[in-house]
Amino acid sequence: MNLSSNLLRTCRQIYWEAFEYLYSDNHFTISIEREQRAAFKQRFAFHYVPWEFLPQSLQAIRHLRIFWEAGEILGTELRSQEWTNTWHVLSQMTGLRNLHIRLSWDHWGQGFVRPWYEPGVWRFHPIKEITAPKKFVIVLPDREGIDVGDIDVGSSNCVIRTASEEV
């Protein structure tokens, strides 16, 4: 039993000594896809991340890429809440320096374009709260009639592009 507690103490010490390198120096990539949410019975969502990481771990993350299939956010109120909560979690990650979010939309059509891109629509209000990243890019799907300049990002450093503008 003594060996086990020593091993745990050693592991904890190694973890804390490596903490900065684990979170600050690495680039994290998260994929939020519809199939994943279904596999986890709709419980797989980015806003559950704070329960998986220690608060200091989230604050230490500097580089984050998210690939997000967001085709369901215009649906139910639950999906709208998931969308809002995800942006809230990102706003709490004050150590972020680089945030890159690529949204895909598998059910895209003219009926969805106007609600998504209409100026002042609630869907983009939470972006204004994400002010920590020096480099913050959101990539939206290519679609005719989209004017990304109409999306108010407040005082964040967010740059919104379409997929065709991605280098």
Secondary structure, 3 states (H helix, E strand, C coil): CHHHHHHHHHHHHHHHHHHHHHHCCCEEEEEECHHHHHHCCCCCCHHHHHHCCCHHHHHHCCEEEEEEECCCCCCCHHHHHHHHHHHHHHHHCCCCCEEEEEEECCCCCHHHHHHHHCCCCHHHHHHHHCCCCCEEEEEECCCCCCCHHHCCCCCCCEEEEEHHHCC
